[in-house]
Structure formats: C-alpha cells, structure tokens
Amino acid sequence: QVNLLQRQRRRVAQFVQNGRNQAFPLAPFYHSSPTSPLNEEQRRAVLFIATQPDRVLAFKAQRAREKTALLQEARRAVEAQGMCMQAFAPTASATTNLRETGFAEAQTIARLLLDPQLQAGLRGEGMLIDEAGLLSSKTLGQVFEVAHRQNCRVLLVGDPQQHKAVERGDALRVLIAQGVLKPFVLTNLKTRQGLDLVV
C-alpha cells in the first residue's frame, strides 16, 4: 500500500513538472476592466490564472466570496479568448455551490471520470477543479490522465489546510509541501498584495 501511494504521488508530481512552461496561456491578452469590482490582489490572481504557461495551476483563497468573484472573472477572460473553463468538484454539495455561483454546467469529478463524452468536451479547454484539497493522489492522477488525453489545462482551487482528502494521498497538500506546485495565494490582507507564492 505504501509503495502504491508513493507511485501515485510520483505520477501526479511528474505531470505537474512535465507541464511547466509547456502550455499556451488560457487568456494571454487579458486586461482587467477599469470598472471591475475586484481589488488589486484579486486582479493579480486572475492575471496569474490567465497568463501562466503551465499545464497545471493552483489557487488558494481563504474566503469563498472573494474566490467566487475572481473565478468568475477568470472564466470571462478565458471565454473572451474563445476557450471554455469547465468546472468540477469532488462532492455533490461543492458542485451545487459552483452551479449557484455561475458555473451552471459544473459536474462532479466522479461523473467526469466515468463519462467519455464529458471528457471529450474538455479537448483543448480549461478544467477548473474546486475544493481540490479533497482529492487523493489516486483521484488527482485520474484527473491528470484525462487532462493528458484531452490536452487541457488544469486549475486546482482549494486550501489543503482546510480540507483533507477522504482517500489516502492528500495530493494537493503534498504537491505544495514538496514545492512541486506553487499556488497563487489570495491573502485578503490590505498590506500584502500581489503574487504570494507558497513553497
């Protein structure tokens, strides 16, 4: 079991590492509107999501309301470039929350992993995974396999300090702790704005 877990962790870490600087940004020409309700730090978060050339990105916010506002802006930025950002979550309740906050087509990850047609719809698009801290290494590895087959980008949204994976593997926490994945952290503190990378 330990060896299996280690292999699963290595597989997800390898996917993240192999995807660095290997993807076309989701919205490379994004510019925030002067009338945007987002604060400066939120705008920087959207810019990070829109312009980074990595296959896998991660974002962490401490307050759901601020997270929702900037993810909606990120989706608009991506759609303005002619792409889609499809949302998924590990639980039915989290999926319902996504639908209620503007991601009307949100589905559970279980549905994604079982539905070839849903997977095919991700071809060349963006995949948003909310509450990603709940994913085990096994499940995240399966999500990455879909991303690889469909050549799509992955945005992991969640706080591994708040959520623990139900299965063994705690994938997001391990990726961050090992320095494999460096998320944009929305601090919500007026004195700390900008790109705050957690190592």
Secondary structure, DSSP 8 states (H G I E B T S, - for coil): -HHHHHHHHHHHHHHHHHTTT-S--SSTT----TT----HHHHHHHHHHHH---SEEEEEES-HHHHHHHHHHHHHHHHHTT--EEEEESSHHHHHHHHHTT-TT-EEHHHHHH-HHHHHTTTTSEEEETTGGG--HHHHHHHHHHHHHHT-EEEEE--TTT---SSTT-HHHHHHHTTS---EEE--BTTB-S--B--
